[in-house]
Structure formats: structure tokens, C-alpha cells
Amino acid sequence: MNKVFALVDCNSFYVSCERVFNPALKNKPVVVLSNNDGCAISRSQEAKDVGIAMGAPIFQCEELVNRHDVRVFSANFVLYGDMSDRVMSALASFTPNLEIYSIDEAFLSLEGFENYGYLSYGRKIRSAVKERTGIPVSVGIAPTKTLSKVANHIAKDNPGMGGVFCLIDEKDIDRWLEKTPVKEIWGIGAEKALFLNRNGIFNALQLKKAPDEWIKKHLTVVTLRTLRELRGIPSLSFDEPQPNKKAIVTSRTFGYEVSGLGEMQEAVSAYVSKAAQKLRSQNSVAGYVQVFIETNPFKGSYYRNSASIDITPPTAYTPQLVETAKGLLSKIYKEGCRYKSCGVMLTNFSDENLLAQDLFKPVYTGSLNQRLMKVLDEYNRRADSGQLFFAAQGLGKPWFMKQSHKSKRFTTRWDELLEIKI
């Protein structure tokens, strides 16, 4: 039985989520902004057509926004995350093997579905997701993950295909690969693309035909896997487990410049708490903490500093990590500065189940602290709202990122349900 993959990718996902709950946005230029309403991270086709580039700072696009009446929204990740769950739930009904790749993309294994006709099955998937969630998607079907990515791009770039493209026939594969710039291949970054271009490889078909030995000598094993995928040889296993992170960094730019030590302590505590939750989710403990702070490099005298410390024995207990981070902050905090951002890094990880006993201090594994964190994490995983947090994180969070154009959380908050006036 031949392997066949479908890559389902939501079209302009954040914009599409906003349009589901506001039909007046249909056919209008719409942009969703990054944290602190900084840069465009999702654009409708209409916004692309008027010249708003991906990643463009919105203040630089003010003239375009005003001239073309572009609707601008702050990122609403609570809404987008819930809509993503609904999309993935719809996709799960079409295959027993679903791999969620990102908030708006998923791979489906279509082994055993050849009798349905891959193209018609792809259209059925697309129609069902639209009907159940309101989100438009593109579907690319091919014998490998990398080729399904290529097929998905083709489906998106050619409206006449109805959002679905099947790339199975060898002759069709080569014809389309020849039209695909090497820089657009999944797994080939800008630096690799420049190197390949310098060596006469400009499109995906040329890369497919490159000698294995040359790729191994000049690039990486990962690139060789990409090469084989282009040849139709599955080299990326389905739902391949992701290795645990070796470091966790949590950092944000403030909604306004912060000068008070109290607010800085709240921010650092909040970021440590978030990082610690991620740490525990991979069953790790941290043996090293770093805190860094920064003022605005474009205003006044610039100040950036960091402080770090080893933790023995390593831990994932949030209160201990918070106190450690606050102590580090006090060493580098400079009175009179107006800070634009801060962040924390946890690293030097160990498996929490393999900790050796310490002669002088109790270890995290098996302690009441570990049990408390498990209860906290389990409750917060189940809670739709009213999650538990530590008082050190602050209540009002005036320093939190700016979101001046945020829509309501229509699907997760009773007090923000969609209102329809008739």
C-alpha cells in the first residue's frame, strides 16, 4: 500500500477567524497584527493586493491603511486557538492518522483511501472544514510530506483548482517542480537557497536531480532527506516525535515603557511561570536561570543587561524559580531607566525522573512541590477560564502587551458571545 499524505493549510488563518464572526469583512482588506500591535502577521488577499507586506510594521503602512480602509485587528490567540481545535477536530473525522503541524496546518495520512479518489476526497475534506468551522483551507495531496507542501502551494496559487491539488503522477511532479523556486521548498531556508543558486540549482526539479554525495558533502543530512522526499521516497515519518527543548525562552515587549521595579518583578514572574509550565510539560527540571532586560534602543541612552545563576539541585517548582528570577532582576535593574522588554531563559535541563539525590537539599522528584505543580497544571489544562496563577505575576498587569484592536473571544467567554441584532 503506497503512502499518500494530504497537507491541509488554513488560508490567512487569523484573518479567516475574524471573518467567521464578522461577515462584513468579506472581500475587504484585513490585517492581523503581532504582539503589541507591531507588524502584519496575517493578511487577506485584498490587503496583499493594496501593498501591505508580510511582517511590515503597521505604522509604516498608515497611508495605505487609511487610503484603502484596511481593517486592522490585534492578535486574538484565545479565539484563534479555539478555532484551530475545531478545524483539527473536523480533519480527524477523515483519517485515523492526523499530525497537527502548527496552529493552521495538519498532515493527514490517506493510506487506504485510494478507492475514494484522492482529488474528490480532498474536496470533501475542504468542504467539510468550511461547513463546520467557516474556515477556508487549501489541500495538497502527494506521496511525501514535502511534495504535499508543494501541492498545497500550487492549490493556493491557482484559484481555478478550487483549493485542492493532487500531485501523484511522476510526469506531473517533475513539471510542477520545475516551476517551483528552490527557496520555496519546505526545509530549504534562505541561506541554503542562496548556496544552491550559486551552484546552479534554481528550482525544485534541479534539486531533485542533484547527486546525493554532493548534497551530503556540501549541505546536511536533513537536506538529503528533502531530496529523497522530492523523489517521492517518504523520509519524514508520520507524527515523528519532537525532541525535548534544550532551552525555554519567554520574552515580550511591554505595552508601554516600564520604569518601576514592582512592575518589572511582575513581568519577570509571569514569564518564569509560563516557562516553568512548558518545562514541566516535557517532564524536565532546570539547572540554570537567566533574566535579561532592555530599554528602547531608539529612545535616550540604551541599557541592556542580564544575570544568571545555576540551580542545585535542578527544579521545576515555579515559586522557587520565581524567587530566583526576582533575585537576578534586582542585580541588573537600574533605577531611572524606562524598560521596553524583559525575558527569562531556563536551560541545563534534566529528566525529572532521573534526578540523583542531593546530600544537602531535597530534590524536586517525589516531593510535595512536584505534586502541587502537577495539580496546578492539570487544573489549568482543564479550565476554560479562571486559571490559577501566582500572586507574584500581578493582577492588573498594566505592563502587558498593547492590543488596541482586539476582537472578542467569541467562542470561549460567556460575556463575549457574538450578539446579533435583528
Secondary structure, DSSP 8 states (H G I E B T S, - for coil): ----EEEEEETTHHHHHHHHT-GGGTTS-EEEE-GGG-BEEEE-HHHHHTT--TT-BGGGGHHHHHHTT-EEEE--HHHHHHHHHHHHHHHHTT-S-EEEEETTEEEEE-TT-GGG-HHHHHHHHHHHHHHHH---EEEEEESSHHHHHHHHHHHHH-GGGTTEEE--SHHHHHHHHHHSBGGGSTT--HHHHHHHHHTT--BHHHHHTS-HHHHHHHS-HHHHHHHHHHTT---S-TT------SEEEEEEEEEEEE--HHHHHHHHHHHHHHHHHHHHHTTEEEEEEEEEEEE-TTSSS--EEEEEEEEEEEE--HHHHHHHHHHHHHHH--TT--EEEEEEEEEEEEEGGG----SSS--STTSHHHHHHHHHHHHHHH-SS-----GGG-SS-TTS---TTB---TTT-GGG------
